[in-house]
Amino acid sequence: MHSESTLHSSPVQYNYLGDHAIVLSINTSLSTNSILQIKKTTVACYALKSIYTWIKDIIPAYQTITIVFDVTGYYQSEKMEPLLFFKKELPSFIEKENAKPPVDEKTTLLQIPVCYDPQFGIDLAALAAYTKQSIETIIELHHREIYTVYCIGFMPGFAYMGKVPEAIQMPRHATPRPKVFSGSVGIAGPQTGIYPMDSPGGWQIIGKTPLPIFDPHPSKLALLKTGDQVQFYPISVKELTSFKGTH
């Protein structure tokens, strides 16, 4: 079952995700504007969460926001069907958010160093064979682009960024590696990302950054957030090993 309302000119669908979550889907193409809409709607969802303690979590993604709630707590507080409740309550919070004067946010371009040496870019040769581009061209095209952070997911601090130039796009590995090292920079289709910590992973690894991407200290946490602009720049192996930058 689903229902629709509107956010600006873009339809918003409300759908169940199991019996304890509602997914808001914003039907618009992935763009800077859609990311702004997701951010505003996320703020509206958190405003709703501050009132209703049975709302457990708010999870934004590319073009969706998932609202997770406690089923028992909900029915102790409300009588109507959850989907109808959110369809009734949330639009007014969204409208309040949309009515606020636009904030003149200066976009910060984050410069992130990457060592593209083959000992760290372990999939560069395979990527070159697949795309029929030289390794030098792959490196040039990758670091020349300015990427937008679409969303954070998979693990704490992992930023999905795009769009990777078509000439160097390659699908992820059919079988993920058991371990990809922290700081590894990868490509998967039209997106690029950085592994914040050691983990399994299937992206095509083209380099490594020495910059900490996630720090569990409460004052730091994730370096990147949705909507950020990122550009990589190449560094040597020597610069990688002697890097002193902090998050």
KAPE-V339989 format. One record per pair of residues at least 12 apart in sequence whose ideal C-beta (glycine too) atoms are under 10 Angstrom apart, sorted by the first residue. I is the first residue (numbers start at 1). J is the second residue. D is the distance in Angstrom with one decimal. If there is no record, write none. Layout:
i=I j=J d=D
i=I j=J d=D
//
This chain:
i=1 j=14 d=8.9
i=1 j=15 d=7.5
i=1 j=16 d=6.4
i=1 j=81 d=8.6
i=1 j=83 d=6.2
i=1 j=84 d=9.7
i=2 j=14 d=6.0
i=2 j=15 d=4.4
i=2 j=16 d=7.9
i=2 j=22 d=9.8
i=2 j=23 d=9.0
i=2 j=25 d=8.4
i=2 j=83 d=7.7
i=2 j=87 d=9.6
i=3 j=15 d=8.3
i=3 j=22 d=9.9
i=3 j=83 d=6.2
i=3 j=84 d=7.6
i=3 j=86 d=8.8
i=3 j=87 d=4.9
i=3 j=88 d=9.9
i=4 j=25 d=9.4
i=4 j=27 d=8.7
i=4 j=87 d=8.5
i=5 j=24 d=9.2
i=5 j=86 d=9.8
i=5 j=87 d=6.5
i=5 j=88 d=9.7
i=5 j=90 d=8.0
i=5 j=91 d=5.2
i=5 j=94 d=8.2
i=6 j=26 d=9.9
i=6 j=27 d=9.8
i=6 j=91 d=8.4
i=6 j=94 d=9.2
i=7 j=24 d=8.6
i=7 j=26 d=6.1
i=7 j=27 d=9.5
i=7 j=28 d=8.7
i=7 j=34 d=9.9
i=7 j=37 d=5.7
i=7 j=38 d=9.4
i=7 j=40 d=7.9
i=7 j=41 d=6.2
i=7 j=44 d=9.2
i=7 j=90 d=10.0
i=7 j=91 d=8.5
i=7 j=94 d=5.9
i=7 j=95 d=9.2
i=7 j=97 d=9.5
i=7 j=98 d=7.6
i=8 j=26 d=9.3
i=8 j=28 d=8.7
i=8 j=33 d=8.5
i=8 j=34 d=10.0
i=8 j=36 d=9.5
i=8 j=37 d=6.5
i=8 j=40 d=9.1
i=8 j=94 d=9.4
i=8 j=98 d=6.9
i=9 j=28 d=8.4
i=10 j=25 d=9.9
i=10 j=26 d=5.4
i=10 j=27 d=5.9
i=10 j=28 d=4.2
i=10 j=29 d=9.5
i=10 j=33 d=8.8
i=10 j=34 d=7.5
i=10 j=37 d=6.5
i=10 j=63 d=9.2
i=11 j=25 d=8.5
i=11 j=26 d=7.8
i=11 j=27 d=4.7
i=11 j=28 d=8.4
i=12 j=24 d=5.6
i=12 j=25 d=6.8
i=12 j=26 d=5.6
i=12 j=27 d=7.4
i=12 j=28 d=9.6
i=12 j=37 d=9.0
i=12 j=41 d=7.7
i=12 j=64 d=9.9
i=12 j=65 d=9.3
i=12 j=87 d=9.4
i=12 j=90 d=8.9
i=12 j=91 d=8.5
i=12 j=94 d=8.1
i=13 j=25 d=4.4
i=13 j=26 d=8.3
i=13 j=27 d=6.8
i=13 j=64 d=9.2
i=14 j=67 d=9.3
i=14 j=82 d=9.5
i=14 j=83 d=5.7
i=14 j=84 d=8.9
i=14 j=85 d=10.0
i=14 j=86 d=5.9
i=14 j=87 d=5.3
i=14 j=90 d=8.2
i=15 j=64 d=9.1
i=15 j=66 d=9.8
i=15 j=83 d=7.9
i=16 j=81 d=9.7
i=16 j=82 d=7.8
i=16 j=83 d=6.2
i=17 j=59 d=9.9
i=17 j=64 d=9.5
i=17 j=66 d=6.2
i=17 j=67 d=9.0
i=17 j=68 d=8.4
i=18 j=68 d=9.5
i=18 j=71 d=9.5
i=19 j=69 d=9.8
i=19 j=71 d=6.0
i=19 j=82 d=8.5
i=20 j=56 d=8.2
i=20 j=67 d=9.7
i=20 j=68 d=6.3
i=20 j=69 d=6.0
i=20 j=70 d=7.2
i=20 j=71 d=5.1
i=20 j=72 d=9.6
i=20 j=74 d=8.5
i=20 j=82 d=8.7
i=21 j=56 d=9.0
i=21 j=57 d=8.6
i=21 j=59 d=8.6
i=21 j=66 d=5.5
i=21 j=67 d=6.4
i=21 j=68 d=4.7
i=21 j=69 d=7.0
i=21 j=71 d=9.8
i=21 j=82 d=9.1
i=22 j=45 d=9.8
i=22 j=55 d=9.8
i=22 j=65 d=8.9
i=22 j=66 d=7.3
i=22 j=67 d=4.8
i=22 j=68 d=8.5
i=22 j=69 d=7.6
i=22 j=82 d=6.4
i=22 j=83 d=6.3
i=22 j=85 d=8.9
i=22 j=86 d=5.1
i=22 j=87 d=8.9
i=22 j=90 d=9.0
i=23 j=59 d=9.1
i=23 j=61 d=9.2
i=23 j=64 d=5.4
i=23 j=65 d=7.4
i=23 j=66 d=5.1
i=23 j=67 d=7.8
i=24 j=38 d=9.1
i=24 j=41 d=6.6
i=24 j=42 d=9.5
i=24 j=44 d=9.8
i=24 j=45 d=7.8
i=24 j=58 d=10.0
i=24 j=60 d=9.4
i=24 j=63 d=9.3
i=24 j=64 d=6.3
i=24 j=65 d=4.5
i=24 j=66 d=7.7
i=24 j=67 d=7.2
i=24 j=86 d=8.0
i=24 j=87 d=9.9
i=24 j=90 d=7.7
i=24 j=94 d=9.4
i=25 j=61 d=9.8
i=25 j=63 d=6.4
i=25 j=64 d=5.1
i=25 j=65 d=8.5
i=25 j=66 d=9.9
i=26 j=38 d=6.5
i=26 j=41 d=7.1
i=26 j=62 d=9.2
i=26 j=63 d=5.0
i=26 j=64 d=7.1
i=26 j=65 d=8.0
i=27 j=63 d=7.5
i=28 j=63 d=6.8
i=29 j=63 d=8.6
i=30 j=62 d=5.9
i=30 j=63 d=6.5
i=30 j=148 d=9.2
i=30 j=150 d=6.8
i=30 j=162 d=7.9
i=30 j=163 d=8.8
i=30 j=190 d=9.7
i=31 j=63 d=10.0
i=31 j=148 d=8.9
i=32 j=107 d=9.3
i=32 j=148 d=6.5
i=32 j=227 d=7.8
i=32 j=229 d=9.6
i=34 j=62 d=8.0
i=34 j=63 d=6.1
i=34 j=150 d=9.2
i=35 j=60 d=9.4
i=35 j=62 d=8.5
i=35 j=63 d=9.1
i=35 j=148 d=6.9
i=35 j=149 d=8.3
i=35 j=150 d=6.8
i=35 j=151 d=8.4
i=35 j=226 d=6.3
i=35 j=227 d=5.3
i=35 j=228 d=10.0
i=36 j=102 d=9.4
i=36 j=105 d=9.7
i=36 j=226 d=9.8
i=36 j=227 d=7.3
i=37 j=63 d=8.7
i=37 j=65 d=10.0
i=37 j=94 d=9.4
i=37 j=97 d=9.9
i=37 j=98 d=9.0
i=38 j=60 d=5.4
i=38 j=61 d=7.8
i=38 j=62 d=7.7
i=38 j=63 d=6.9
i=38 j=64 d=8.0
i=38 j=65 d=6.6
i=38 j=150 d=9.1
i=38 j=151 d=7.9
i=38 j=226 d=7.2
i=38 j=227 d=8.8
i=39 j=60 d=7.5
i=39 j=65 d=9.9
i=39 j=97 d=9.3
i=39 j=225 d=9.4
i=39 j=226 d=6.4
i=39 j=227 d=6.3
i=40 j=94 d=7.2
i=40 j=96 d=9.9
i=40 j=97 d=4.7
i=40 j=98 d=6.4
i=40 j=100 d=8.5
i=41 j=58 d=9.6
i=41 j=60 d=7.9
i=41 j=64 d=9.8
i=41 j=65 d=5.7
i=41 j=90 d=8.4
i=41 j=93 d=8.8
i=41 j=94 d=5.8
i=41 j=97 d=7.4
i=41 j=98 d=9.2
i=42 j=58 d=6.2
i=42 j=59 d=9.0
i=42 j=60 d=4.6
i=42 j=65 d=5.8
i=42 j=97 d=9.3
i=42 j=226 d=8.4
i=43 j=58 d=9.5
i=43 j=60 d=9.9
i=43 j=93 d=8.5
i=43 j=94 d=9.1
i=43 j=96 d=9.5
i=43 j=97 d=5.5
i=43 j=100 d=9.3
i=44 j=58 d=9.7
i=44 j=65 d=9.2
i=44 j=90 d=6.6
i=44 j=91 d=8.8
i=44 j=92 d=8.8
i=44 j=93 d=3.9
i=44 j=94 d=4.5
i=44 j=95 d=8.5
i=44 j=96 d=7.1
i=44 j=97 d=4.6
i=44 j=98 d=8.6
i=45 j=57 d=9.9
i=45 j=58 d=4.7
i=45 j=59 d=9.5
i=45 j=60 d=8.3
i=45 j=65 d=5.9
i=45 j=66 d=9.4
i=45 j=67 d=5.9
i=45 j=86 d=9.1
i=45 j=90 d=7.0
i=45 j=93 d=7.5
i=45 j=94 d=8.7
i=45 j=97 d=9.7
i=46 j=58 d=5.8
i=46 j=93 d=9.1
i=47 j=90 d=9.3
i=47 j=92 d=9.9
i=47 j=93 d=5.0
i=47 j=94 d=9.4
i=47 j=96 d=7.7
i=47 j=97 d=7.7
i=48 j=67 d=8.0
i=48 j=86 d=8.1
i=48 j=89 d=6.3
i=48 j=90 d=6.0
i=48 j=92 d=9.5
i=48 j=93 d=5.4
i=48 j=94 d=9.6
i=49 j=67 d=8.0
i=49 j=68 d=9.9
i=49 j=69 d=9.1
i=49 j=93 d=10.0
i=51 j=89 d=8.8
i=51 j=93 d=9.2
i=52 j=69 d=7.9
i=52 j=70 d=9.8
i=52 j=73 d=8.5
i=52 j=74 d=8.1
i=52 j=77 d=6.9
i=52 j=78 d=8.4
i=52 j=85 d=9.1
i=52 j=89 d=8.4
i=53 j=69 d=10.0
i=53 j=70 d=8.5
i=53 j=73 d=7.1
i=53 j=77 d=8.5
i=54 j=69 d=5.5
i=54 j=70 d=4.5
i=54 j=71 d=8.5
i=54 j=72 d=8.0
i=54 j=73 d=3.2
i=54 j=74 d=4.9
i=54 j=75 d=8.9
i=54 j=76 d=7.7
i=54 j=77 d=6.0
i=54 j=78 d=8.4
i=55 j=67 d=6.3
i=55 j=68 d=7.4
i=55 j=69 d=5.0
i=55 j=70 d=7.9
i=55 j=73 d=8.8
i=55 j=74 d=8.5
i=55 j=86 d=9.6
i=56 j=68 d=4.7
i=56 j=69 d=5.9
i=56 j=70 d=5.7
i=56 j=73 d=8.6
i=57 j=69 d=8.5
i=59 j=151 d=9.4
i=59 j=152 d=9.9
i=59 j=153 d=8.4
i=60 j=151 d=6.3
i=60 j=152 d=8.4
i=60 j=153 d=9.2
i=60 j=226 d=6.6
i=61 j=150 d=8.2
i=61 j=151 d=4.9
i=61 j=152 d=9.0
i=61 j=153 d=6.5
i=61 j=160 d=8.8
i=61 j=226 d=9.2
i=62 j=150 d=5.3
i=62 j=151 d=5.5
i=62 j=153 d=9.2
i=62 j=160 d=7.6
i=62 j=162 d=9.7
i=62 j=226 d=9.5
i=63 j=150 d=9.2
i=63 j=151 d=9.3
i=64 j=151 d=9.3
i=65 j=90 d=9.8
i=67 j=82 d=9.2
i=67 j=86 d=6.6
i=67 j=90 d=8.4
i=69 j=82 d=6.9
i=69 j=85 d=9.4
i=69 j=86 d=8.9
i=105 j=227 d=8.5
i=107 j=146 d=9.9
i=107 j=148 d=9.5
i=107 j=227 d=8.2
i=107 j=228 d=8.2
i=107 j=229 d=5.4
i=108 j=227 d=9.8
i=108 j=228 d=6.8
i=108 j=229 d=6.8
i=108 j=230 d=9.6
i=109 j=146 d=6.9
i=109 j=228 d=8.6
i=109 j=229 d=4.7
i=109 j=230 d=7.5
i=109 j=231 d=6.0
i=110 j=147 d=9.6
i=110 j=149 d=9.0
i=110 j=159 d=10.0
i=110 j=211 d=9.2
i=110 j=223 d=7.6
i=110 j=224 d=7.1
i=110 j=228 d=6.0
i=110 j=229 d=6.8
i=110 j=230 d=5.0
i=110 j=231 d=7.4
i=110 j=232 d=9.6
i=111 j=143 d=10.0
i=111 j=211 d=9.5
i=111 j=230 d=8.1
i=111 j=231 d=5.8
i=111 j=232 d=7.8
i=111 j=233 d=5.8
i=112 j=143 d=9.3
i=112 j=147 d=9.6
i=112 j=185 d=8.3
i=112 j=194 d=7.4
i=112 j=209 d=5.6
i=112 j=210 d=9.7
i=112 j=211 d=5.7
i=112 j=213 d=8.6
i=112 j=223 d=8.5
i=112 j=224 d=8.8
i=112 j=230 d=6.0
i=112 j=231 d=7.3
i=112 j=232 d=5.2
i=112 j=233 d=7.4
i=112 j=245 d=9.6
i=113 j=143 d=9.7
i=113 j=207 d=9.5
i=113 j=208 d=9.5
i=113 j=209 d=5.8
i=113 j=210 d=6.5
i=113 j=211 d=6.2
i=113 j=232 d=7.4
i=113 j=233 d=5.8
i=113 j=234 d=7.7
i=113 j=235 d=4.5
i=113 j=236 d=9.9
i=113 j=239 d=7.1
i=113 j=240 d=7.6
i=113 j=243 d=6.8
i=113 j=245 d=7.5
i=114 j=139 d=8.6
i=114 j=142 d=8.0
i=114 j=143 d=6.7
i=114 j=183 d=9.0
i=114 j=184 d=9.9
i=114 j=185 d=5.3
i=114 j=194 d=8.7
i=114 j=206 d=8.0
i=114 j=207 d=4.2
i=114 j=208 d=6.8
i=114 j=209 d=5.1
i=114 j=210 d=9.0
i=114 j=211 d=9.0
i=114 j=232 d=4.7
i=114 j=233 d=7.1
i=114 j=234 d=6.1
i=114 j=235 d=6.7
i=114 j=240 d=8.7
i=115 j=183 d=9.2
i=115 j=185 d=9.0
i=115 j=207 d=5.7
i=115 j=208 d=5.3
i=115 j=209 d=7.5
i=115 j=210 d=7.6
i=115 j=234 d=7.4
i=115 j=235 d=5.3
i=115 j=236 d=6.7
i=115 j=237 d=5.9
i=115 j=238 d=9.2
i=115 j=239 d=7.1
i=115 j=240 d=4.0
i=115 j=241 d=8.9
i=115 j=243 d=9.0
i=116 j=135 d=8.0
i=116 j=136 d=9.3
i=116 j=138 d=8.3
i=116 j=139 d=4.7
i=116 j=140 d=9.8
i=116 j=142 d=7.9
i=116 j=143 d=7.9
i=116 j=185 d=8.4
i=116 j=206 d=6.3
i=116 j=207 d=4.2
i=116 j=208 d=8.5
i=116 j=232 d=9.0
i=116 j=234 d=5.6
i=116 j=235 d=8.6
i=116 j=236 d=9.6
i=116 j=237 d=9.9
i=117 j=207 d=7.5
i=117 j=208 d=8.2
i=117 j=234 d=9.4
i=117 j=235 d=9.3
i=117 j=236 d=7.6
i=117 j=237 d=5.1
i=117 j=240 d=7.8
i=118 j=135 d=7.7
i=118 j=206 d=9.6
i=118 j=207 d=9.4
i=119 j=208 d=8.8
i=119 j=237 d=7.5
i=120 j=181 d=8.3
i=120 j=183 d=8.4
i=120 j=184 d=7.3
i=120 j=185 d=8.4
i=120 j=205 d=7.5
i=120 j=206 d=8.4
i=120 j=207 d=5.5
i=120 j=208 d=3.8
i=120 j=209 d=9.3
i=120 j=237 d=8.1
i=120 j=240 d=7.6
i=121 j=135 d=7.9
i=121 j=138 d=8.7
i=121 j=139 d=8.1
i=121 j=142 d=9.8
i=121 j=184 d=9.0
i=121 j=185 d=8.0
i=121 j=186 d=9.5
i=121 j=204 d=9.2
i=121 j=205 d=6.3
i=121 j=206 d=4.4
i=121 j=207 d=4.6
i=121 j=208 d=7.7
i=122 j=177 d=9.1
i=122 j=180 d=9.3
i=122 j=181 d=9.6
i=122 j=184 d=8.5
i=122 j=186 d=9.9
i=122 j=204 d=9.0
i=122 j=205 d=5.0
i=122 j=206 d=8.5
i=122 j=207 d=9.4
i=122 j=208 d=9.6
i=123 j=170 d=8.1
i=123 j=173 d=8.2
i=123 j=177 d=9.8
i=123 j=184 d=9.7
i=123 j=186 d=7.6
i=123 j=187 d=8.1
i=123 j=203 d=8.2
i=123 j=204 d=4.1
i=123 j=205 d=4.8
i=123 j=206 d=6.2
i=123 j=207 d=9.8
i=124 j=138 d=6.5
i=124 j=139 d=7.9
i=124 j=204 d=8.5
i=124 j=205 d=8.2
i=124 j=206 d=5.4
i=124 j=207 d=8.0
i=126 j=170 d=7.8
i=126 j=173 d=9.3
i=126 j=204 d=7.0
i=126 j=205 d=9.7
i=126 j=206 d=10.0
i=127 j=142 d=9.7
i=127 j=168 d=6.8
i=127 j=169 d=9.3
i=127 j=170 d=5.3
i=127 j=186 d=10.0
i=127 j=187 d=7.0
i=127 j=204 d=5.4
i=127 j=205 d=9.2
i=127 j=206 d=6.5
i=128 j=168 d=9.1
i=128 j=170 d=9.8
i=128 j=206 d=10.0
i=129 j=170 d=9.7
i=130 j=168 d=9.2
i=130 j=169 d=9.2
i=130 j=170 d=4.9
i=130 j=171 d=8.7
i=130 j=204 d=8.5
i=131 j=165 d=9.8
i=131 j=166 d=9.2
i=131 j=167 d=6.3
i=131 j=168 d=5.4
i=131 j=169 d=7.4
i=131 j=170 d=6.3
i=131 j=187 d=9.9
i=132 j=167 d=9.0
i=133 j=165 d=9.7
i=133 j=167 d=6.0
i=133 j=168 d=6.1
i=135 j=206 d=9.0
i=137 j=165 d=9.9
i=137 j=167 d=7.6
i=137 j=168 d=7.7
i=138 j=165 d=9.4
i=138 j=167 d=8.4
i=138 j=168 d=5.0
i=138 j=170 d=9.6
i=138 j=187 d=8.8
i=138 j=204 d=9.9
i=138 j=206 d=6.8
i=138 j=207 d=10.0
i=139 j=168 d=9.2
i=139 j=206 d=7.6
i=139 j=207 d=7.9
i=139 j=232 d=9.3
i=139 j=234 d=6.3
i=140 j=165 d=9.8
i=140 j=168 d=9.4
i=140 j=234 d=8.9
i=141 j=164 d=8.3
i=141 j=165 d=4.7
i=141 j=166 d=9.6
i=141 j=167 d=6.0
i=141 j=168 d=5.1
i=142 j=164 d=7.3
i=142 j=165 d=7.7
i=142 j=168 d=6.3
i=142 j=185 d=8.2
i=142 j=187 d=7.5
i=142 j=192 d=7.0
i=142 j=206 d=6.5
i=142 j=207 d=8.0
i=142 j=232 d=6.5
i=142 j=234 d=9.1
i=143 j=185 d=9.8
i=143 j=206 d=10.0
i=143 j=207 d=9.0
i=143 j=231 d=7.1
i=143 j=232 d=4.3
i=143 j=233 d=5.7
i=143 j=234 d=5.6
i=144 j=165 d=8.2
i=144 j=231 d=8.1
i=144 j=232 d=8.9
i=144 j=233 d=9.7
i=145 j=161 d=9.3
i=145 j=162 d=9.1
i=145 j=163 d=7.7
i=145 j=164 d=7.0
i=145 j=165 d=6.0
i=145 j=168 d=9.4
i=145 j=192 d=8.3
i=145 j=230 d=9.2
i=145 j=231 d=7.3
i=145 j=232 d=8.2
i=146 j=161 d=9.7
i=146 j=229 d=5.7
i=146 j=230 d=7.2
i=146 j=231 d=5.0
i=146 j=232 d=9.6
i=147 j=159 d=8.8
i=147 j=160 d=9.6
i=147 j=161 d=3.9
i=147 j=162 d=6.1
i=147 j=163 d=7.4
i=147 j=164 d=7.9
i=147 j=191 d=8.5
i=147 j=192 d=6.2
i=147 j=193 d=9.4
i=147 j=224 d=10.0
i=147 j=228 d=8.8
i=147 j=229 d=7.1
i=147 j=230 d=4.7
i=147 j=231 d=7.2
i=147 j=232 d=8.2
i=148 j=160 d=9.7
i=148 j=161 d=6.6
i=148 j=162 d=6.5
i=148 j=163 d=8.0
i=148 j=226 d=8.9
i=148 j=227 d=7.0
i=148 j=228 d=7.4
i=148 j=229 d=6.1
i=148 j=230 d=7.8
i=149 j=161 d=5.4
i=149 j=162 d=8.9
i=149 j=193 d=9.4
i=149 j=222 d=9.9
i=149 j=224 d=5.2
i=149 j=225 d=6.6
i=149 j=226 d=5.6
i=149 j=227 d=6.2
i=149 j=228 d=4.4
i=149 j=229 d=7.8
i=149 j=230 d=6.5
i=150 j=162 d=6.1
i=150 j=163 d=9.3
i=150 j=191 d=7.5
i=150 j=193 d=9.9
i=150 j=226 d=7.0
i=150 j=227 d=8.8
i=151 j=225 d=9.6
i=151 j=226 d=5.5
i=151 j=227 d=9.5
i=152 j=196 d=9.7
i=152 j=214 d=9.7
i=152 j=222 d=6.3
i=152 j=224 d=7.1
i=152 j=225 d=6.9
i=152 j=226 d=6.4
i=152 j=228 d=9.9
i=153 j=193 d=9.8
i=154 j=193 d=8.1
i=154 j=195 d=9.1
i=154 j=196 d=9.4
i=154 j=199 d=8.3
i=154 j=201 d=8.4
i=155 j=195 d=7.9
i=155 j=196 d=6.4
i=155 j=197 d=6.7
i=155 j=199 d=5.9
i=155 j=200 d=9.9
i=155 j=201 d=9.2
i=155 j=214 d=8.1
i=156 j=196 d=6.4
i=156 j=197 d=7.8
i=156 j=213 d=9.3
i=156 j=214 d=5.2
i=156 j=215 d=9.8
i=156 j=216 d=7.8
i=156 j=221 d=7.5
i=156 j=222 d=6.5
i=157 j=194 d=8.3
i=157 j=195 d=9.2
i=157 j=196 d=3.8
i=157 j=197 d=7.9
i=157 j=212 d=9.2
i=157 j=213 d=5.1
i=157 j=214 d=3.1
i=157 j=215 d=8.5
i=157 j=216 d=9.6
i=157 j=220 d=10.0
i=157 j=221 d=7.2
i=157 j=222 d=3.9
i=157 j=223 d=6.7
i=157 j=224 d=7.0
i=157 j=225 d=9.6
i=157 j=247 d=9.4
i=158 j=193 d=6.0
i=158 j=194 d=7.3
i=158 j=195 d=6.9
i=158 j=196 d=5.7
i=158 j=197 d=8.9
i=158 j=199 d=8.7
i=158 j=201 d=9.3
i=158 j=213 d=7.9
i=158 j=214 d=8.1
i=158 j=222 d=8.6
i=158 j=224 d=8.8
i=159 j=191 d=9.5
i=159 j=192 d=9.1
i=159 j=193 d=6.0
i=159 j=194 d=6.8
i=159 j=196 d=8.6
i=159 j=213 d=7.8
i=159 j=214 d=9.9
i=159 j=222 d=7.7
i=159 j=223 d=8.2
i=159 j=224 d=4.1
i=159 j=225 d=8.0
i=159 j=226 d=8.2
i=159 j=228 d=7.5
i=159 j=230 d=7.6
i=160 j=188 d=8.8
i=160 j=191 d=5.3
i=160 j=192 d=8.5
i=160 j=193 d=5.8
i=160 j=224 d=9.8
i=160 j=226 d=9.3
i=161 j=190 d=9.8
i=161 j=191 d=6.2
i=161 j=192 d=5.1
i=161 j=193 d=6.1
i=161 j=194 d=8.4
i=161 j=224 d=8.0
i=161 j=228 d=8.5
i=161 j=229 d=9.3
i=161 j=230 d=5.8
i=161 j=232 d=9.7
i=162 j=189 d=8.8
i=162 j=190 d=5.2
i=162 j=191 d=4.7
i=162 j=192 d=7.1
i=162 j=193 d=9.5
i=163 j=189 d=9.6
i=163 j=190 d=4.9
i=163 j=191 d=7.4
i=163 j=192 d=8.9
i=164 j=187 d=5.6
i=164 j=188 d=8.6
i=164 j=189 d=7.5
i=164 j=190 d=5.2
i=164 j=191 d=6.2
i=164 j=192 d=5.2
i=165 j=187 d=10.0
i=165 j=190 d=8.9
i=166 j=190 d=7.7
i=168 j=187 d=6.8
i=168 j=192 d=9.5
i=168 j=204 d=9.4
i=168 j=206 d=8.6
i=169 j=187 d=6.9
i=169 j=188 d=8.7
i=169 j=189 d=5.6
i=169 j=190 d=5.6
i=169 j=191 d=8.8
i=169 j=192 d=9.7
i=169 j=204 d=9.4
i=170 j=186 d=9.9
i=170 j=187 d=6.0
i=170 j=188 d=7.9
i=170 j=189 d=7.5
i=170 j=203 d=9.4
i=170 j=204 d=5.1
i=170 j=206 d=9.6
i=171 j=187 d=9.4
i=171 j=188 d=6.9
i=171 j=189 d=5.8
i=171 j=202 d=9.1
i=171 j=203 d=9.7
i=171 j=204 d=8.2
i=172 j=186 d=8.1
i=172 j=187 d=8.5
i=172 j=188 d=4.1
i=172 j=189 d=7.2
i=172 j=191 d=9.5
i=172 j=201 d=8.4
i=172 j=202 d=4.1
i=172 j=203 d=5.4
i=172 j=204 d=6.8
i=173 j=186 d=9.8
i=173 j=188 d=8.8
i=173 j=201 d=8.5
i=173 j=202 d=4.2
i=173 j=203 d=7.6
i=173 j=204 d=7.2
i=173 j=205 d=9.5
i=174 j=202 d=7.8
i=175 j=202 d=7.3
i=176 j=199 d=9.3
i=176 j=200 d=5.0
i=176 j=201 d=5.6
i=176 j=202 d=3.7
i=176 j=203 d=8.7
i=177 j=199 d=9.5
i=177 j=200 d=6.4
i=177 j=201 d=6.0
i=177 j=202 d=6.9
i=177 j=203 d=9.2
i=177 j=205 d=8.4
i=178 j=199 d=9.4
i=178 j=200 d=5.5
i=178 j=201 d=9.2
i=179 j=195 d=9.9
i=179 j=198 d=5.9
i=179 j=199 d=7.3
i=179 j=200 d=6.5
i=179 j=201 d=8.1
i=180 j=195 d=5.1
i=180 j=197 d=9.5
i=180 j=198 d=7.1
i=180 j=199 d=6.1
i=180 j=200 d=6.9
i=180 j=201 d=3.7
i=180 j=202 d=8.4
i=180 j=203 d=7.4
i=180 j=205 d=6.5
i=181 j=195 d=7.0
i=181 j=197 d=9.0
i=181 j=198 d=5.7
i=181 j=199 d=9.1
i=181 j=201 d=9.5
i=181 j=205 d=8.6
i=181 j=208 d=7.2
i=182 j=194 d=9.0
i=182 j=195 d=5.9
i=182 j=196 d=6.6
i=182 j=197 d=4.9
i=182 j=198 d=5.2
i=182 j=199 d=8.2
i=182 j=208 d=8.7
i=182 j=209 d=9.4
i=182 j=210 d=10.0
i=182 j=212 d=8.6
i=182 j=213 d=7.9
i=182 j=214 d=8.8
i=183 j=195 d=6.7
i=183 j=196 d=8.2
i=183 j=197 d=9.0
i=183 j=198 d=9.4
i=183 j=207 d=8.9
i=183 j=208 d=4.8
i=183 j=209 d=4.9
i=183 j=210 d=6.4
i=183 j=211 d=7.4
i=183 j=212 d=8.2
i=183 j=213 d=7.1
i=183 j=240 d=9.0
i=184 j=196 d=9.8
i=184 j=198 d=9.0
i=184 j=199 d=9.5
i=184 j=201 d=7.5
i=184 j=203 d=7.9
i=184 j=205 d=4.9
i=184 j=206 d=8.7
i=184 j=207 d=7.6
i=184 j=208 d=5.6
i=184 j=209 d=8.3
i=185 j=203 d=8.7
i=185 j=204 d=9.8
i=185 j=205 d=7.0
i=185 j=206 d=5.8
i=185 j=207 d=4.5
i=185 j=208 d=6.4
i=185 j=209 d=5.9
i=185 j=213 d=10.0
i=185 j=232 d=7.1
i=186 j=201 d=7.1
i=186 j=202 d=8.5
i=186 j=203 d=3.0
i=186 j=204 d=5.6
i=186 j=205 d=4.9
i=186 j=206 d=6.6
i=186 j=207 d=8.7
i=187 j=203 d=6.3
i=187 j=204 d=4.7
i=187 j=205 d=8.4
i=187 j=206 d=6.1
i=188 j=201 d=9.2
i=188 j=202 d=7.2
i=188 j=203 d=4.5
i=188 j=204 d=6.8
i=189 j=203 d=9.4
i=189 j=204 d=9.5
i=191 j=203 d=8.5
i=192 j=204 d=9.5
i=192 j=206 d=8.4
i=192 j=230 d=8.6
i=192 j=232 d=8.2
i=193 j=213 d=9.5
i=193 j=224 d=9.5
i=194 j=207 d=9.5
i=194 j=208 d=9.0
i=194 j=209 d=6.0
i=194 j=211 d=8.3
i=194 j=213 d=5.2
i=194 j=214 d=9.4
i=194 j=223 d=8.8
i=194 j=224 d=8.1
i=194 j=230 d=9.0
i=194 j=232 d=9.2
i=195 j=208 d=9.3
i=195 j=209 d=9.6
i=195 j=213 d=7.8
i=195 j=214 d=9.6
i=196 j=212 d=8.1
i=196 j=213 d=4.0
i=196 j=214 d=3.7
i=196 j=215 d=9.1
i=196 j=222 d=7.6
i=196 j=223 d=8.2
i=196 j=224 d=9.2
i=196 j=247 d=9.9
i=197 j=212 d=9.9
i=197 j=213 d=8.2
i=197 j=214 d=6.5
i=197 j=216 d=9.6
i=206 j=232 d=9.8
i=207 j=232 d=7.9
i=207 j=234 d=8.0
i=207 j=235 d=9.2
i=207 j=240 d=9.3
i=208 j=235 d=9.6
i=208 j=237 d=9.6
i=208 j=240 d=6.7
i=209 j=232 d=7.8
i=209 j=235 d=8.6
i=209 j=240 d=8.2
i=209 j=243 d=8.7
i=209 j=245 d=9.5
i=210 j=235 d=7.9
i=210 j=239 d=8.2
i=210 j=240 d=5.2
i=210 j=241 d=7.9
i=210 j=242 d=8.8
i=210 j=243 d=3.7
i=210 j=244 d=8.8
i=210 j=245 d=6.9
i=211 j=223 d=7.1
i=211 j=243 d=7.5
i=211 j=245 d=5.6
i=211 j=246 d=8.3
i=211 j=247 d=6.9
i=212 j=245 d=8.2
i=212 j=246 d=6.7
i=212 j=247 d=4.0
i=213 j=247 d=7.2
i=214 j=247 d=7.8
i=215 j=246 d=8.6
i=215 j=247 d=5.0
i=217 j=247 d=9.1
i=220 j=246 d=8.8
i=220 j=247 d=5.5
i=221 j=247 d=8.8
i=222 j=247 d=8.8
i=223 j=247 d=5.1
//
